Amino acid sequence: TTNSSKKAWQMACFAALVVGVAVAAVVAALGDGAHGMKFVVTSSADSGPNTLREALTMANGAGGPVVIKLKTDVLLENTLPDYSNDQPLVIDGACGGDDDDDDSSDD
């Protein structure tokens, strides 16, 4: 139903935001020398270009901290890959929203 889908999405956004804030504190503690990768999710698809699945897959190969910015709803059909990078991961789940960051896939 629409209400349960909306509530599930709101709960997912809140959970992602809480995790993002906690991990952002870890990344901030690394200091200015912390360079890493940024991936922007602009597709709500389960897989393919600019999806959360692609971002996690690419993040596993990153050599430093990773930030994944969600700019769309994410509709998953299958389990996401595990995050196996030993560096911090921030998922900015602000549920879309505009910011002044560019939309490049990495910094």
C-alpha positions in Angstrom: 0.0 0.0 0.0 1.0 3.6 -0.5 1.0 4.5 3.2 3.1 1.5 4.2 5.5 2.2 1.3 5.8 5.8 2.4 6.4 4.8 6.0 9.0 2.2 5.0 10.8 4.9 2.9 10.7 7.4 5.8 12.1 4.8 8.1 14.9 3.9 5.6 15.8 7.5 5.2 15.9 8.0 9.0 18.1 5.0 9.5 20.4 6.0 6.7 20.6 9.5 8.1 21.5 8.2 11.6 24.2 5.9 10.2 25.5 8.7 8.0 25.8 11.1 10.9 27.6 8.6 13.0 30.0 7.6 10.3 30.5 11.3 9.3 31.8 11.9 12.7 34.4 9.2 12.1 35.4 10.6 8.8 35.6 14.1 10.3 37.9 12.7 13.0 40.3 11.6 10.3 41.1 15.2 9.6 41.8 17.1 6.5 44.1 14.5 5.1 41.2 12.1 4.6 40.8 11.8 0.9 38.4 9.3 -0.6 35.7 8.7 -3.1 32.3 10.2 -3.5 29.5 8.4 -5.4 26.1 10.0 -6.2 23.1 7.8 -6.6 20.7 9.3 -9.1 18.9 6.2 -10.3 16.2 4.4 -8.3 16.7 1.2 -10.2 18.0 -2.0 -8.4 21.1 -2.2 -10.6 22.8 -0.3 -13.4 24.5 3.0 -13.8 24.2 5.5 -10.9 22.5 3.1 -8.6 23.2 2.3 -5.0 24.3 -1.2 -6.0 26.9 0.2 -8.4 28.1 2.8 -5.8 28.6 0.0 -3.2 30.4 -2.2 -5.7 32.7 0.7 -6.7 33.2 1.7 -3.1 34.6 -1.7 -2.3 37.5 -0.9 -4.6 38.1 2.5 -3.3 41.4 3.1 -1.4 40.1 5.5 1.2 36.9 6.7 2.9 33.7 6.6 0.8 30.7 8.9 0.7 27.6 7.8 -1.1 25.0 10.6 -1.6 21.4 9.4 -2.3 19.6 11.9 -4.5 16.6 9.6 -5.3 14.4 6.9 -3.8 16.1 3.4 -4.0 14.0 0.5 -5.0 15.8 -2.8 -4.2 14.8 -6.1 -5.7 17.8 -8.1 -4.4 20.2 -8.0 -1.5 23.0 -5.4 -1.8 26.6 -6.4 -1.8 28.5 -6.3 1.5 30.8 -3.4 2.1 34.3 -4.9 2.2 36.5 -1.8 2.1 38.3 -1.4 5.5 37.8 2.4 5.3 34.8 4.4 6.7 31.6 4.6 4.6 29.1 7.4 4.8 25.7 7.0 3.2 24.1 10.5 3.0 20.5 9.5 3.0 19.0 13.0 3.1 16.4 11.6 0.8 17.2 13.5 -2.3 17.4 17.2 -1.6 19.6 19.7 -3.2 23.0 20.7 -2.1 25.9 22.5 -3.6 27.9 19.4 -4.4 28.5 18.6 -8.0 27.2 15.3 -9.3 30.5 13.8 -10.3 31.0 10.2 -9.3 34.2 10.9 -7.4 36.3 13.8 -6.2 
